[in-house]
Amino acid sequence: MITEYESTLKEIRLKRKEAYQLDFPILLCLALGLVSSLVLPAFAPFFGLAAFVAFYRKLVKAARILCPRCNEPFGTNSNIVLGFGTGNCQQCGLALYKNKS
């Protein structure tokens, strides 16, 4: 039963890890913000905001991957995403990790 969902559950686990990793758009925004703070300080906050938006989009994407069992968002379908949710699907309760016992 769990094995038929394992590939999607593995993708959910991978996206959750990747959401907190720095990638090129975020690093670019941070670097441009640093340079901008030295050259034109008024534009530095815009690059910081752009870095936050890039990070937040990754977080939302990871939280809203569809559950393989019920086809609802696995983590959350809230308009304001503050995290991934729990280790179980919010609708059907499918576990993201296998129990060790």
C-alpha positions as a Python dict, from the first residue, in 0.01 Angstrom:
ca = {
    (1, 'M'): (0, 0, 0),
    (2, 'I'): (267, 252, 99),
    (3, 'T'): (498, 139, -184),
    (4, 'E'): (260, 266, -453),
    (5, 'Y'): (291, 617, -305),
    (6, 'E'): (663, 597, -226),
    (7, 'S'): (789, 790, -529),
    (8, 'T'): (561, 1087, -458),
    (9, 'L'): (643, 1077, -87),
    (10, 'K'): (1012, 1078, -177),
    (11, 'E'): (951, 1385, -396),
    (12, 'I'): (773, 1559, -107),
    (13, 'R'): (1065, 1486, 128),
    (14, 'L'): (1312, 1614, -133),
    (15, 'K'): (1118, 1937, -198),
    (16, 'R'): (1098, 2003, 176),
    (17, 'K'): (1478, 1979, 203),
    (18, 'E'): (1534, 2191, -108),
    (19, 'A'): (1305, 2468, 17),
    (20, 'Y'): (1560, 2572, 281),
    (21, 'Q'): (1863, 2555, 52),
    (22, 'L'): (2006, 2866, -108),
    (23, 'D'): (1974, 2864, -485),
    (24, 'F'): (2087, 3098, -761),
    (25, 'P'): (1797, 3350, -758),
    (26, 'I'): (1820, 3397, -382),
    (27, 'L'): (2198, 3430, -385),
    (28, 'L'): (2179, 3674, -677),
    (29, 'C'): (1928, 3894, -494),
    (30, 'L'): (2140, 3890, -179),
    (31, 'A'): (2457, 3975, -374),
    (32, 'L'): (2282, 4256, -563),
    (33, 'G'): (2148, 4386, -233),
    (34, 'L'): (2496, 4391, -86),
    (35, 'V'): (2640, 4574, -387),
    (36, 'S'): (2342, 4808, -393),
    (37, 'S'): (2390, 4894, -26),
    (38, 'L'): (2735, 5024, -112),
    (39, 'V'): (2642, 5206, -434),
    (40, 'L'): (2274, 5304, -403),
    (41, 'P'): (2154, 5225, -49),
    (42, 'A'): (1791, 5313, -126),
    (43, 'F'): (1755, 5005, -352),
    (44, 'A'): (1900, 4750, -109),
    (45, 'P'): (1566, 4669, 62),
    (46, 'F'): (1410, 4581, -274),
    (47, 'F'): (1669, 4311, -332),
    (48, 'G'): (1613, 4178, 20),
    (49, 'L'): (1241, 4164, -50),
    (50, 'A'): (1305, 3986, -381),
    (51, 'A'): (1519, 3726, -199),
    (52, 'F'): (1238, 3672, 51),
    (53, 'V'): (980, 3631, -228),
    (54, 'A'): (1202, 3373, -402),
    (55, 'F'): (1238, 3179, -76),
    (56, 'Y'): (866, 3203, 6),
    (57, 'R'): (767, 3072, -337),
    (58, 'K'): (985, 2763, -280),
    (59, 'L'): (825, 2714, 61),
    (60, 'V'): (471, 2739, -80),
    (61, 'K'): (550, 2501, -364),
    (62, 'A'): (689, 2242, -120),
    (63, 'A'): (392, 2277, 117),
    (64, 'R'): (133, 2237, -158),
    (65, 'I'): (258, 1925, -335),
    (66, 'L'): (-44, 1704, -388),
    (67, 'C'): (-89, 1394, -176),
    (68, 'P'): (-75, 1078, -389),
    (69, 'R'): (-370, 923, -207),
    (70, 'C'): (-628, 1205, -189),
    (71, 'N'): (-493, 1463, -440),
    (72, 'E'): (-518, 1743, -183),
    (73, 'P'): (-218, 1955, -75),
    (74, 'F'): (-4, 1739, 152),
    (75, 'G'): (117, 2013, 386),
    (76, 'T'): (-130, 2300, 375),
    (77, 'N'): (-374, 2475, 146),
    (78, 'S'): (-381, 2791, 354),
    (79, 'N'): (-342, 3127, 182),
    (80, 'I'): (-60, 3217, 421),
    (81, 'V'): (201, 2941, 438),
    (82, 'L'): (419, 2944, 749),
    (83, 'G'): (563, 2595, 717),
    (84, 'F'): (523, 2256, 556),
    (85, 'G'): (273, 2111, 798),
    (86, 'T'): (323, 1782, 976),
    (87, 'G'): (458, 1447, 867),
    (88, 'N'): (108, 1333, 770),
    (89, 'C'): (-128, 1452, 497),
    (90, 'Q'): (-366, 1714, 634),
    (91, 'Q'): (-666, 1545, 468),
    (92, 'C'): (-620, 1167, 462),
    (93, 'G'): (-340, 1117, 718),
    (94, 'L'): (-94, 940, 484),
    (95, 'A'): (242, 925, 666),
    (96, 'L'): (540, 1090, 500),
    (97, 'Y'): (788, 862, 679),
    (98, 'K'): (757, 490, 748),
    (99, 'N'): (739, 383, 1111),
    (100, 'K'): (1056, 211, 1233),
    (101, 'S'): (864, -49, 1434),
}
